[in-house]
Amino acid sequence: MCANGILSVISAGAAAMFGYFDTMLRYFELRGRSSRRQYFMYQLTLILLVFGAVWLDWTVDGVPPSRERLGFFTLFVTLVHFVPGITLTVRRLHDSGRSGWWALIGLVPLIGGIWLFVLMCLGPDGYGANAYGDDPRDGPVFDTGTPRQTRSQQFLADMAARRGMRA
């Protein structure tokens, strides 16, 4: 029974890392769709990275967290993840059948951020492809034979092919 618990923790960690790396590999990609799981796993990983960066700023540079001044590590993490956060939000909106322009609703004071969060939580607009692309839930996560390949899946397939050639 303990082995099942360990495997479930490893599986959850792998899903979080896949959501994060897939988003980072699709850095400027606005086309297509992203699942809720990928969106929230990316956000969870980003929160952990920000906490780690704040801790590094506090312990290494002695800069306590404040609104007036971001430390080097916190600023670095924030800047590196700014564009992928936007593109992932647009792809997530595409999954629910909405235009990426809906992301601008987050700029409305008070209710904009809440409404955008609700939109991120909504499921896809049915099963299968929509106007923005194929369903991101089709096929296993690491199935490289599906027509909907993300760049990270292609990267894993290329790595396996290279290792096969060297062996």
C-alpha positions as CSV (number, residue, x, y, z in Angstrom):
1,M,0.0,0.0,0.0
2,C,2.9,2.3,0.7
3,A,4.2,1.7,-2.9
4,N,0.9,2.9,-4.3
5,G,1.2,6.1,-2.3
6,I,4.7,6.7,-3.5
7,L,3.7,6.1,-7.1
8,S,0.8,8.5,-6.9
9,V,3.2,11.2,-5.5
10,I,5.6,10.5,-8.4
11,S,2.8,10.6,-10.9
12,A,1.5,14.0,-9.6
13,G,5.1,15.4,-9.7
14,A,5.5,14.2,-13.3
15,A,2.2,15.8,-14.3
16,A,3.3,19.1,-12.7
17,M,6.6,19.0,-14.5
18,F,5.0,18.1,-17.8
19,G,2.5,21.0,-17.5
20,Y,5.4,23.4,-16.6
21,F,7.9,22.3,-19.3
22,D,5.2,22.0,-22.0
23,T,4.2,25.6,-21.3
24,M,7.8,26.8,-21.3
25,L,8.5,25.0,-24.6
26,R,5.4,26.7,-26.1
27,Y,6.7,30.1,-25.0
28,F,5.3,32.3,-27.8
29,E,2.6,29.9,-29.1
30,L,-0.9,31.4,-29.0
31,R,-2.5,28.8,-31.2
32,G,-4.0,25.6,-29.9
33,R,-5.4,24.6,-26.6
34,S,-4.2,23.8,-23.1
35,S,-6.1,21.7,-20.5
36,R,-7.1,22.7,-17.0
37,R,-4.6,20.3,-15.6
38,Q,-1.7,21.8,-17.5
39,Y,-2.8,25.3,-16.6
40,F,-3.1,24.6,-12.9
41,M,0.1,22.5,-12.7
42,Y,2.0,25.3,-14.4
43,Q,0.6,27.8,-11.9
44,L,1.4,25.6,-8.9
45,T,5.0,25.2,-10.2
46,L,5.3,28.9,-10.7
47,I,4.1,29.6,-7.2
48,L,6.7,27.3,-5.8
49,L,9.4,28.9,-8.0
50,V,8.4,32.4,-6.8
51,F,8.5,31.3,-3.1
52,G,11.9,29.8,-3.7
53,A,13.1,33.0,-5.4
54,V,11.8,35.2,-2.5
55,W,13.5,32.9,-0.1
56,L,16.8,33.1,-2.1
57,D,16.6,36.9,-2.2
58,W,16.0,37.0,1.6
59,T,18.8,34.6,2.6
60,V,21.4,35.4,-0.1
61,D,21.0,39.1,-0.6
62,G,19.3,39.9,2.7
63,V,16.5,41.6,0.8
64,P,13.2,41.1,2.7
65,P,10.1,40.7,0.5
66,S,8.5,44.1,-0.2
67,R,6.3,45.8,-2.8
68,E,8.8,48.6,-3.4
69,R,11.8,46.4,-4.4
70,L,12.0,43.0,-5.9
71,G,15.1,41.0,-5.3
72,F,17.2,39.7,-8.3
73,F,15.9,36.1,-8.1
74,T,12.3,37.1,-7.8
75,L,12.5,39.6,-10.6
76,F,14.2,37.0,-12.8
77,V,11.5,34.4,-12.2
78,T,8.8,36.9,-12.8
79,L,10.2,38.2,-16.1
80,V,11.0,34.7,-17.5
81,H,7.5,33.5,-16.8
82,F,5.5,36.6,-17.9
83,V,5.1,35.7,-21.5
84,P,4.3,32.0,-21.0
85,G,1.7,32.9,-18.5
86,I,-0.1,35.0,-21.0
87,T,0.2,32.5,-23.8
88,L,-1.0,29.7,-21.6
89,T,-4.0,31.7,-20.5
90,V,-4.9,32.4,-24.1
91,R,-4.7,28.6,-25.0
92,R,-6.7,27.8,-21.9
93,L,-9.5,30.2,-23.1
94,H,-9.3,28.5,-26.5
95,D,-10.0,25.2,-24.8
96,S,-13.3,26.6,-23.4
97,G,-14.2,27.9,-26.9
98,R,-13.4,31.5,-26.2
99,S,-11.2,34.0,-28.0
100,G,-7.9,34.8,-26.4
101,W,-9.0,38.4,-26.1
102,W,-11.1,37.4,-23.1
103,A,-7.8,37.5,-21.2
104,L,-8.1,41.3,-21.1
105,I,-11.0,40.9,-18.7
106,G,-8.4,40.4,-16.0
107,L,-7.5,44.1,-16.3
108,V,-11.0,45.1,-15.0
109,P,-10.5,46.2,-11.3
110,L,-11.9,43.9,-8.6
111,I,-14.1,41.5,-10.6
112,G,-11.9,41.1,-13.7
113,G,-9.4,38.8,-12.0
114,I,-12.1,36.8,-10.3
115,W,-14.0,36.4,-13.6
116,L,-10.8,35.3,-15.4
117,F,-10.1,32.7,-12.7
118,V,-13.7,31.4,-13.2
119,L,-13.0,31.1,-17.0
120,M,-9.8,29.2,-16.3
121,C,-11.8,26.7,-14.2
122,L,-14.4,26.1,-16.8
123,G,-14.1,22.8,-18.8
124,P,-13.8,22.5,-22.5
125,D,-16.8,23.2,-24.8
126,G,-17.5,19.5,-25.4
127,Y,-15.4,16.6,-26.3
128,G,-13.2,16.7,-29.4
129,A,-11.8,19.4,-31.6
130,N,-13.2,23.0,-31.6
131,A,-12.4,26.0,-33.7
132,Y,-9.0,26.5,-32.0
133,G,-7.6,23.0,-32.4
134,D,-7.7,19.4,-31.2
135,D,-8.7,18.4,-27.7
136,P,-5.6,18.5,-25.4
137,R,-7.1,15.5,-23.4
138,D,-6.9,13.1,-26.4
139,G,-4.5,10.3,-26.0
140,P,-2.0,9.5,-23.2
141,V,0.3,12.3,-22.0
142,F,3.5,10.9,-23.6
143,D,1.9,9.2,-26.7
144,T,4.0,10.5,-29.6
145,G,1.8,8.8,-32.2
146,T,-1.1,11.2,-31.8
147,P,-1.7,13.9,-34.4
148,R,-1.7,16.5,-31.6
149,Q,1.9,16.7,-30.5
150,T,3.2,19.4,-28.3
151,R,6.7,20.5,-28.6
152,S,7.7,18.8,-25.4
153,Q,6.3,15.5,-26.6
154,Q,8.3,15.9,-29.8
155,F,11.3,16.7,-27.8
156,L,10.9,13.4,-25.8
157,A,10.5,11.4,-29.0
158,D,13.6,13.0,-30.5
159,M,15.6,12.2,-27.3
160,A,14.4,8.6,-27.4
161,A,15.4,8.3,-31.1
162,R,18.9,9.8,-30.4
163,R,19.5,7.3,-27.6
164,G,18.3,4.5,-29.8
165,M,20.9,5.5,-32.5
166,R,23.7,5.7,-30.0
167,A,23.0,2.3,-28.4
